[in-house]
């Protein structure tokens, strides 16, 4: 066995896609996967998913505390972090529940409700990233916000997207068939 002597203070370059990378990124990826899953399920069922979106907000709350915890240097800062996140996500949960009120649902369809809730979650996630100084949390909020116009476009362009997918599959099939004949 050989050992490598490193000067003190030298950092070991970690493999970018090693297990440590996935463990660090897992909470943020979980939020994105839950968001995309909720949008897809809501689009298929055409019904608002109040409980599911509340669960996504609670997971985002936990990830916000997780991402800011190591940056908090003492007990007082950690208590402040927790209270800031409680108030922050409590306000966003209240706003989301306002969207699900029967009087609001009477004038909004399921598609617009899903987009409004996704936009609220995106804003909440981005602001949580600002509060906790977590660029990953902030980036999650930006990605979620970019999903809003993408979902709206896909909803309006479903026939076009399906046609493009069929053409791409047909072209790929023809290419594979032609390569197998040569």
Secondary structure in CASP SS format (residue, H / E / C, confidence):
PFRMAT SS
TARGET T0000
AUTHOR 0000-0000-0000
METHOD secondary structure of the structure
MODEL  1
X C 1.00
X C 1.00
X C 1.00
X C 1.00
X C 1.00
X C 1.00
X C 1.00
X C 1.00
X C 1.00
X C 1.00
X C 1.00
X C 1.00
X C 1.00
X C 1.00
X C 1.00
X C 1.00
X C 1.00
X C 1.00
X H 1.00
X H 1.00
X H 1.00
X H 1.00
X H 1.00
X H 1.00
X H 1.00
X H 1.00
X H 1.00
X H 1.00
X H 1.00
X H 1.00
X H 1.00
X H 1.00
X H 1.00
X H 1.00
X H 1.00
X H 1.00
X H 1.00
X H 1.00
X H 1.00
X H 1.00
X H 1.00
X H 1.00
X H 1.00
X H 1.00
X H 1.00
X C 1.00
X C 1.00
X C 1.00
X C 1.00
X H 1.00
X H 1.00
X H 1.00
X H 1.00
X H 1.00
X H 1.00
X H 1.00
X H 1.00
X H 1.00
X H 1.00
X H 1.00
X H 1.00
X H 1.00
X H 1.00
X H 1.00
X H 1.00
X H 1.00
X H 1.00
X H 1.00
X H 1.00
X C 1.00
X C 1.00
X C 1.00
X C 1.00
X C 1.00
X H 1.00
X H 1.00
X H 1.00
X H 1.00
X H 1.00
X H 1.00
X H 1.00
X H 1.00
X H 1.00
X H 1.00
X H 1.00
X H 1.00
X H 1.00
X H 1.00
X H 1.00
X H 1.00
X H 1.00
X H 1.00
X H 1.00
X H 1.00
X H 1.00
X H 1.00
X H 1.00
X H 1.00
X H 1.00
X C 1.00
X C 1.00
X H 1.00
X H 1.00
X H 1.00
X H 1.00
X C 1.00
X C 1.00
X C 1.00
X C 1.00
X H 1.00
X H 1.00
X H 1.00
X H 1.00
X H 1.00
X H 1.00
X H 1.00
X H 1.00
X H 1.00
X H 1.00
X H 1.00
X H 1.00
X H 1.00
X H 1.00
X H 1.00
X H 1.00
X H 1.00
X H 1.00
X H 1.00
X H 1.00
X H 1.00
X H 1.00
X H 1.00
X C 1.00
X C 1.00
X H 1.00
X H 1.00
X H 1.00
X H 1.00
X H 1.00
X H 1.00
X H 1.00
X H 1.00
X H 1.00
X H 1.00
X H 1.00
X H 1.00
X H 1.00
X H 1.00
X H 1.00
X H 1.00
X H 1.00
X H 1.00
X H 1.00
X H 1.00
X H 1.00
X H 1.00
X C 1.00
X H 1.00
X H 1.00
X H 1.00
X H 1.00
X H 1.00
X H 1.00
X H 1.00
X H 1.00
X H 1.00
X H 1.00
X H 1.00
X H 1.00
X H 1.00
X H 1.00
X H 1.00
X H 1.00
X H 1.00
X H 1.00
X H 1.00
X H 1.00
X H 1.00
X H 1.00
X H 1.00
X H 1.00
X C 1.00
END
